Amino acid sequence: MDIKTYHIETGLQQLISAEQAFHYRIVPVERQNGHIAFKTDEVDISRLREELEVILGCKVELREETAEQIDRYLTANYRKTQQKTGGSLHYTPDFLEKILITAKEIGSSDIHFEPYEESCRVRYRLDGKLIEQFHIPIKEYPVIINKIKIRANLDISEKRLPQDGRITMSSDTDEFDIRVSSLPTLHGEKIVLRILSKDASRFDLGELGFTERELKIFTENIKKPNGIILISGPTGSGKTTTLYATLKLINDSKTNILTIEDPIEYTLEGVNQVQLKEKIGLDFASAMRTFLRQDPDVIMVGEIRDVKTANMAIRAALTGHLVLSTIHTNSAWATVSRLVDMGVPSFLIASTLNVSVAQRLVRKLCDHCKTETVVDKSIFPENFRVPDTLKTHFKAVGCNACYHTGYSGRKAIYEIIPVTAALAEHIKNNTLDIETYLRENNINTLKNNAVQLVQNGTTSVEEVYALLMD
């Protein structure tokens, strides 16, 4: 047990469920010879001990603790599931179902099942960070993995090759898909489950993190009848969410929108969505070739991965269509270099690219516990020049409201470069250094926007550290 962070070792933590922990106000602190010791602030210790011994089937020791400390231990180690009204998920109460349903209810994006020599662990990704949630005995691990593979229609006899599948789960009030990916490792198969919420109707472009000026530039460019809009960033930076929010804005009864995705993460009423199937030859490039014969107004391509897809996107833009897609680069300007490296002529990029967007996701500081402190230049990257206006910043602390992480929720940071006539000339001439152009046109880079978020207390220096490095 870590006294500073209130973190309990995973093996102890999983002895009871989150519901039991909050209901009985107990925290497991020690297990020896079949006995379990708990801390609690309950007054009637003897009654609580008797009830717990019946439920857990073992001897229980209870140690007194203050209500304040119990609150801290509970919120640091157990997450209350969101209460749903009008129905609940109906499944057999086994371990796998508990893992899947809990992950969805607490807002986890991914579940990792990882085998090691003597035990296996289960981790949830919450707000972009992995949190260890369960330990599984090595002898029980294959049973759980086979259950996942059967439900995802994977071959349970194939343990030497990676496999991909999908599980659909539904209830009275909710329906979601789970993307399954298996990978053979030294001690067995590692499985990662990506939870995909089907409903994209809740996305709002204005609430993602754009500044007022950036939103105006972006919405002006998506209203153009043709051209290419590219969104770049690493995996997990929220590119797909930005794309769907954009589609939602331009989706109406007068517009024919076609998408090719891998996988289809959300569904949008009124949008024609196609699932990529490379095994049978349905890739991004071939789908786009067919799309052009489907009288489209807007085409969304999940990702530009190769020169074939890039050329098809250029062709679609030149023939009067608006094309939206993502690409893996580190900045908005690096997108241009990436397309040139792929073999796309720079004069075609200059004439078809409307706007290049780069984005990252950063965790927001918890408003209940963040503390203001004087700027210490040593916590910044060595080559970063701290602005004179940055006198103080906020640090993450941790409280019950944020599960003692110091952060609550996430926000996107954007870098938006509209392709003007002047910039098109830079692209045609293959000019790599455009810092002067960006400065003269007041275009904020990811670094500028990161500093702004530190300055106004939205996030911490630690959270944007990588963006502050050159």
Disulfide bonds with the S-S distance in Angstrom:
none
